């Protein structure tokens, strides 16, 4: 049933326009093909990014069923890489979910709980797509790059554009301590898990994972977890699989 979800929509164009006016991207070509939808049984979804042959980075709260008060079964999840209007580059079912012990799914997304809102999905097979590199950046260096409006790109899916891979470029970002950053890339409900990409030496690398949180009368705020805050844990997970 999950597989059918990815195939049910009518196939669309091979490329999608970056919403900031940057050149179009092709969801089925690198590096964009490493980004895709994490589909849940029943039709819900979030964004994920391939960081290893069988490893997908996303957010933890997307994998918790609040109505049932329990984690979603791994077998009810599917990663669809390069998904765009029913077309996609590859797909695989999820074999295992890894979340940090510090994340408490039944608590509000604030403070330490928000800072632990990341997860890695281990797929049941490699999808044959080159993973995105990821880049831990010291907070001091990240702060220096604030204001570089050509460096940061957020790519993912939202409720408003559930079947379109949309990119938001020309973004600025600012570090908040060592476990959180904010950005002004376009952000709406349900675009959680979108990778924040930094271009360096002609290569895009993941520097954070987006978590949209409600703002006081301001809609949703662009918050993200910087890679350096959980890089050691990611290394351990990737090194044991």
Buried (B, 14 or more C-beta within 10 A) or exposed (E): EBEEBBEEBEEBEEBBBBBBEBEEBBBBEBBBBBBBBBBBBEEBBBBBBBBBBBBBBBBBBBBBBEEEEEBBEBEBBBBBBBBBBBBBBBBBBBBBBBBBEEBEBEEEBEEEBBBBBBBBBBBBEBBEBEBBBBBBBEBEEBBEBBEBEEBBBBBBBBEEBBBBBBBBBBBBBBBBEEBBBBBBBBBEEBBBBBBBBBBBEEEBBBBBBBBBBEEEEEEBBBBBBBBBBBBEBBEEBBEEB
